[in-house]
Amino acid sequence: MALRLLQHRSDSGHRAVIAADGDRAAFVHGATSIYELATRAITKGTSLAAAIADCGTGVSIDLAAEFAAGRIIAPIDHADPAHMILAGTGLTHLGSAEGRDKMHRAAAEAVTQTDSMKMFLEGVEGGKPADGAVGQQPEWFYKGDGSQLVAPGAPLAMPSFAQDGGEEPELAGIYLIGPNGTPFRLGLCLANEFSDHVTERHNYLWLAHSKLRQASLGPELLVGELPDHVEGASRIRRGDAVLWEKPFLSGEANMSHSFANLEHHHFKYDLFRRPGDIHVHFFGTATLSFSDGVRTEEGDVFEIEAAPFTLPLRNPLARASETPVAVKAL
């Protein structure tokens, strides 16, 4: 199995990094965060795997037990949340063959196409350019800074004014900007991008509003080569019952854009290459309970799992209390 990294916080507050490979997991000597470990690797001009080998690891630990005890925290963070940027791309996945055929037939038969359909088809046509070439740019959105990132297991809180709180099961790339402005991909995580689909449906120009929401990452950072095919399940639990469940697919074989193309169109902007910043980039999904007519309620639990990740991502849905906003003149 591929190398996976996790961040651990003991009951006393001590932080550590866990390296997992297959069924074996152990603490990495002398590492208190993945950010620190990645910075060390960049400075030495080596890989994360090599940096871990240099540190060495201790005795094996029970990863599932530590996770169940709530001692596994988000796989990336920054001492200053303002230096963590959450963003993403949409209309990037092909979906099922049936759905894809339906979309193409509708596009061919329609006199006019929606902007979303045009963007999707442009991605299918030009989202996977030959090596070294620049492909079609995707839809892009901003979600917020590091304060919007919720730990695995913690509630995802929709704002008091939200029309909906819905899951978006997908992969997220984690990046650290090096001293000379080079983006370094640390790995991939499972993610719940979490959006307000009712607001978005009202008018696609409200997409930006619908995305300014919290998000959560699965506990494991998958290091190394990007997977071509990821297959998992997304479900919603209400009480003791499974309210909704559906498989979801990701990886380049199931996408209309290559990872490299999505990365290029994010990091081509100078402001996203500020040394020391962390970027969490959500790569999109084709699986939504909202598309099946599900209306979520407070207390519902979102659950996402997929190999090669061994631990699930679970978050209950909550609603934030109303905060009065008043602008004052100075």
KEKOLSE-398391 format. One record per residue (C-alpha): y, x negated, z negated. Coordinates in nm, 4 decimals. Layout:
<lumfis>
c2,c1,c3
Y,X,Z
...
</lumfis>
This chain:
<lumfis>
c2,c1,c3
0.0000,0.0000,0.0000
0.3617,-0.1019,0.0434
0.5723,-0.2508,-0.2345
0.7651,0.0045,-0.4416
1.0397,-0.0679,-0.6954
1.1484,0.1526,-0.9849
1.4102,0.1346,-1.2585
1.3016,0.1855,-1.6197
1.5018,0.2592,-1.9330
1.3236,0.2366,-2.2665
1.3802,0.4735,-2.5576
1.6088,0.2086,-2.7085
1.8156,0.1891,-2.3877
1.6788,-0.1426,-2.2568
1.6651,-0.1500,-1.8771
1.4029,-0.3130,-1.6586
1.2658,-0.3137,-1.3037
0.9077,-0.2181,-1.2213
0.7239,-0.3475,-0.9159
0.4333,-0.1332,-0.7959
0.1756,-0.2069,-0.5288
-0.1110,0.0337,-0.4903
-0.2260,0.1478,-0.8343
-0.0859,-0.1558,-1.0160
0.2620,-0.1492,-1.1671
0.4279,-0.4073,-1.3901
0.7692,-0.5075,-1.5211
0.9532,-0.7797,-1.3271
1.0474,-1.0654,-1.5582
1.4209,-1.1053,-1.6127
1.5357,-0.8158,-1.3916
1.7368,-0.5328,-1.5428
1.8342,-0.3502,-1.2217
1.7415,-0.3332,-0.8552
2.1080,-0.4021,-0.7733
2.0863,-0.7296,-0.9668
1.7544,-0.8216,-0.8044
1.8880,-0.7472,-0.4540
2.2051,-0.9476,-0.5187
1.9895,-1.2410,-0.6231
1.7811,-1.2119,-0.3050
2.0914,-1.1977,-0.0812
2.2421,-1.5028,-0.2534
1.9215,-1.7026,-0.2056
1.8718,-1.5777,0.1508
1.5307,-1.4358,0.0709
1.3607,-1.0940,0.0592
1.3174,-0.8549,-0.2301
0.9449,-0.9252,-0.2311
1.0124,-1.2997,-0.2524
1.2672,-1.2477,-0.5291
1.0064,-1.0576,-0.7301
0.7502,-1.3306,-0.6690
1.0008,-1.5867,-0.7999
1.0546,-1.3798,-1.1165
0.6901,-1.2969,-1.1731
0.5536,-0.9820,-1.3334
0.3971,-0.8944,-1.6662
0.0952,-0.6905,-1.7653
0.0212,-0.3637,-1.5904
0.1808,-0.0435,-1.7150
0.0900,0.3225,-1.6684
0.3502,0.4380,-1.4164
0.2594,0.8065,-1.4390
0.2869,0.7997,-1.8192
0.6295,0.6303,-1.8105
0.7455,0.8845,-1.5543
0.6182,1.1770,-1.7601
0.7953,1.0373,-2.0663
1.1273,1.0420,-1.8796
1.1751,0.6647,-1.8867
1.1991,0.6264,-1.5067
1.5603,0.6607,-1.3904
1.7177,0.6753,-1.0431
1.6040,0.3791,-0.8290
1.9589,0.2628,-0.7613
2.2938,0.2788,-0.9389
2.6203,0.0885,-0.9641
2.8196,-0.0111,-1.2716
3.1195,0.1581,-1.1066
3.0116,0.4885,-0.9450
3.3173,0.4762,-0.7166
3.1472,0.1857,-0.5378
2.8448,0.3960,-0.4448
2.8836,0.6110,-0.1327
2.6581,0.9091,-0.0602
2.6580,1.0224,0.3031
2.4134,1.1462,0.5631
2.3308,1.2602,0.9118
2.2077,1.5974,1.0341
2.0297,1.7377,1.3406
1.8136,1.4247,1.3427
1.4619,1.5690,1.3232
1.2514,1.7290,1.5916
1.0709,1.9748,1.3695
0.7419,2.1312,1.4744
0.6354,2.1452,1.8384
0.6717,2.5219,1.8319
1.0243,2.5023,1.6938
1.1190,2.2310,1.9395
0.9917,2.4320,2.2381
1.1769,2.7382,2.1146
1.5014,2.5435,2.0880
1.4638,2.3968,2.4359
1.3855,2.7351,2.5911
1.6842,2.8908,2.4183
1.9065,2.6091,2.5374
1.7815,2.6388,2.8965
1.8210,3.0157,2.9083
2.1583,3.0441,2.7348
2.4763,3.0545,2.9367
2.6574,2.8720,2.6590
2.5207,2.6448,2.3895
2.6351,2.6159,2.0321
2.7880,2.2858,1.9255
2.4847,2.2308,1.7009
2.2467,2.2799,1.9933
2.4494,2.0449,2.2115
2.4455,1.7764,1.9439
2.0729,1.8166,1.8843
1.9912,1.7860,2.2556
2.2222,1.4864,2.2915
2.0269,1.3239,2.0108
1.6951,1.4002,2.1785
1.8305,1.2472,2.4993
2.0071,0.9425,2.3587
1.9238,0.8966,1.9913
1.6567,0.6302,2.0447
1.8138,0.3664,2.2711
1.6386,0.0503,2.3836
1.6509,-0.2428,2.1440
2.0019,-0.3742,2.1070
2.1690,-0.0773,2.2750
2.3943,0.1794,2.1073
2.2712,0.5373,2.1261
2.4279,0.8789,2.0856
2.6161,0.9179,1.7596
2.4807,1.1867,1.5249
2.6399,1.4514,1.3095
2.7733,1.2789,0.9952
2.8778,1.4061,0.6540
3.0039,1.2763,0.3201
2.8542,1.3900,-0.0112
3.0528,1.1972,-0.2689
3.0309,0.8850,-0.4814
2.7738,0.7695,-0.7349
2.8797,1.0343,-0.9857
2.7044,1.2888,-0.7621
2.3639,1.1207,-0.7911
2.1266,1.3000,-1.0287
1.8282,1.1311,-1.1927
1.4759,1.2428,-1.0982
1.3866,1.5308,-1.3279
1.7471,1.6170,-1.4135
1.9073,1.9470,-1.3043
2.0837,1.9778,-0.9705
2.3934,2.1783,-1.0569
2.5699,2.3797,-0.7903
2.9429,2.4343,-0.8557
3.0561,2.7588,-1.0162
3.2037,2.8673,-0.6798
2.8921,2.7834,-0.4731
2.7326,3.0544,-0.2599
2.3923,2.8882,-0.2644
2.1989,2.5895,-0.3963
1.9212,2.4890,-0.1595
1.6873,2.1937,-0.1261
1.6809,1.9500,0.1640
1.3684,1.7311,0.1454
1.4177,1.4052,0.3296
1.4256,1.0270,0.3250
1.7300,0.8306,0.2120
1.8088,0.4695,0.2957
1.9485,0.2491,0.0177
2.1867,-0.0323,0.1185
2.3800,-0.3098,-0.0527
2.6741,-0.4674,0.1291
2.6528,-0.8461,0.1117
2.9399,-1.0889,0.0416
3.0289,-1.1251,0.4112
3.0135,-0.7502,0.4841
2.6537,-0.7405,0.6095
2.4642,-0.4216,0.5129
2.1227,-0.5007,0.3626
1.8661,-0.2221,0.3562
1.6831,-0.2354,0.0226
1.4384,0.0381,0.1160
1.3779,0.4113,0.1417
1.3470,0.6839,-0.1211
1.2349,1.0430,-0.1242
1.5447,1.2569,-0.1608
1.6715,1.6072,-0.2221
2.0034,1.6162,-0.0393
2.0882,1.9630,-0.1850
2.3399,2.1763,0.0030
2.5085,2.5163,0.0128
2.3517,2.6778,0.3178
2.5267,3.0140,0.2776
2.8652,2.8440,0.2953
2.7553,2.6379,0.5945
2.6193,2.9450,0.7767
2.9508,3.1314,0.7413
3.1205,2.8806,0.9723
2.9935,2.5412,1.0844
3.3424,2.4010,1.0202
3.2617,2.4542,0.6519
2.9762,2.2025,0.6732
3.1937,1.9446,0.4971
3.2425,2.1834,0.2023
2.8724,2.2678,0.1853
2.7741,1.9010,0.1559
3.0044,1.8126,-0.1355
2.7218,1.8664,-0.3799
2.4973,1.6627,-0.6050
2.1824,1.4955,-0.4747
1.8734,1.3365,-0.6259
1.6472,1.0478,-0.5308
1.2779,1.0129,-0.5941
1.1871,0.7484,-0.8531
1.0401,0.4951,-0.6081
1.2194,0.2630,-0.3647
0.9838,0.1815,-0.0763
1.0441,-0.1792,0.0315
0.9574,-0.3383,0.3649
0.8958,-0.2004,0.7113
1.0280,0.1472,0.7873
0.7528,0.4094,0.8185
0.6948,0.5689,1.1567
0.5410,0.8828,1.0051
0.5904,1.0367,0.6619
0.4204,1.3637,0.5791
0.4657,1.5520,0.2557
0.5324,1.8880,0.0988
0.8408,2.0669,-0.0267
0.8029,2.3561,-0.2686
0.9993,2.5743,-0.5060
0.8506,2.6802,-0.8385
0.9781,2.9873,-1.0196
0.8259,3.0139,-1.3631
0.4529,2.9524,-1.3351
0.4323,3.0478,-0.9676
0.4995,2.8641,-0.6429
0.7698,3.0723,-0.4757
0.7711,2.8797,-0.1471
0.5923,2.5798,-0.0024
0.5974,2.4070,0.3341
0.5042,2.0658,0.4744
0.7813,1.8369,0.5894
0.7747,1.5448,0.8289
0.9965,1.2414,0.8625
0.9825,0.8871,0.9969
1.0911,0.7887,1.3471
0.7947,0.9584,1.5183
0.9354,1.2897,1.3952
1.3030,1.2145,1.4560
1.5371,1.2471,1.7533
1.7256,0.9354,1.6410
1.5987,0.5932,1.5441
1.6805,0.4623,1.1984
1.8658,0.1731,1.3645
2.0875,0.4116,1.5602
2.1745,0.6153,1.2525
2.2492,0.2977,1.0589
2.4709,0.1625,1.3364
2.6860,0.4747,1.3520
2.7400,0.4688,0.9768
2.8100,0.1006,0.9261
3.0232,0.0577,1.2393
3.3174,0.1623,1.0214
3.4829,-0.1269,0.8390
3.5392,0.0746,0.5221
3.1604,0.1110,0.4853
3.1087,-0.2649,0.4831
3.2929,-0.3500,0.1607
3.1082,-0.6302,-0.0242
2.9243,-0.5169,-0.3354
2.9148,-0.1462,-0.2472
2.5956,0.0587,-0.2539
2.5297,0.3185,0.0169
2.2808,0.6035,-0.0081
2.2322,0.7499,0.3376
2.0366,1.0736,0.3838
1.8489,1.0840,0.7151
1.8064,1.4609,0.7525
1.5258,1.7144,0.7564
1.3769,1.9976,0.9590
1.2337,2.1895,0.6600
1.4420,2.4333,0.4551
1.3391,2.7282,0.2394
1.6699,2.8910,0.3363
1.5466,2.9133,0.6965
1.2569,3.1242,0.5677
1.4877,3.3660,0.3898
1.4434,3.2252,0.0383
1.7329,3.2743,-0.2015
1.7125,3.0323,-0.4930
1.7933,3.1200,-0.8533
1.8969,2.9203,-1.1566
1.5874,2.7773,-1.3235
1.3928,2.7347,-0.9985
1.2386,2.3888,-0.9719
1.2515,2.1930,-0.6460
0.9506,1.9664,-0.5928
0.9142,1.7114,-0.3127
0.6242,1.4726,-0.2620
0.5001,1.2547,0.0218
0.2833,0.9491,0.0764
0.3270,0.6521,0.0542
0.5361,0.7503,-0.2504
0.3084,0.8159,-0.5471
0.5466,1.0067,-0.7759
0.7109,1.3413,-0.6935
1.0782,1.4311,-0.7098
1.1426,1.7360,-0.9280
1.4781,1.8918,-1.0153
1.5553,2.2320,-1.1678
1.8471,2.4307,-1.0246
2.1473,2.4956,-1.2476
2.5003,2.6239,-1.2043
2.7976,2.4335,-1.3430
3.0476,2.6142,-1.5617
3.3803,2.7038,-1.4082
3.6524,2.4425,-1.4456
4.0072,2.5734,-1.3979
4.2044,2.3650,-1.1500
4.5816,2.3524,-1.1691
4.8072,2.1201,-0.9718
5.1231,2.0143,-1.1513
5.4357,1.8681,-1.0000
5.5709,1.5461,-1.1481
</lumfis>
